[in-house]
Amino acid sequence: MKLLVITLLEQHRKEVLALFEEAGINAFSTSEIEGHKFTTGADDFFPAESETKKSLLFFSFTKEEKITPFFKLATEFNHAAVTHNPLRVVVLPIERALY
């Protein structure tokens, strides 16, 4: 069992749902989040400002054999997408689970 975690801009929700379906991951959760990035002004005299983006967090406790197909699909999406905000995908091992 692995924990698959994806962060994305809200505008890519439908595409990521399709990736989950194509990879055979049928159970997952989502949460609305705000992504922040500090940017500087025109010159360094002014303090940094935070740029906020409406984002989503998807996560799924899933079988290891579904991770590789999802990563392949997500990689293809990132290469094809015209965005400065690609999907961020991580996998964490689950050492113990109680459910």
Long-range contacts (C-beta under 8 A, 24 or more apart in sequence): 1-61, 1-62, 1-63, 1-64, 1-94, 1-97, 2-61, 2-62, 2-63, 2-64, 2-67, 2-91, 2-92, 2-93, 2-94, 3-59, 3-60, 3-61, 3-91, 3-92, 3-93, 3-94, 4-28, 4-58, 4-59, 4-60, 4-61, 4-62, 4-67, 4-70, 4-89, 4-90, 4-91, 5-57, 5-58, 5-59, 5-89, 5-90, 5-91, 5-92, 6-57, 6-58, 6-59, 6-74, 6-87, 6-88, 6-89, 7-33, 7-35, 7-55, 7-56, 7-57, 7-58, 7-87, 7-88, 8-55, 8-56, 8-58, 8-85, 8-87, 8-88, 9-35, 9-53, 9-54, 9-55, 9-56, 9-83, 9-85, 10-54, 10-55, 10-56, 12-81, 12-83, 12-87, 13-56, 15-77, 16-56, 16-58, 16-87, 19-70, 19-73, 19-74, 19-77, 20-58, 20-60, 20-70, 22-69, 22-73, 23-66, 23-69, 23-70, 23-73, 24-66, 24-69, 25-60, 25-62, 25-66, 25-70, 27-60, 27-61, 27-62, 28-58, 28-59, 28-60, 28-62, 29-58, 29-59, 29-60, 30-56, 30-57, 30-58, 30-59, 31-56, 31-57, 32-56, 32-57, 33-57, 35-85, 53-85, 61-94, 61-97, 67-91
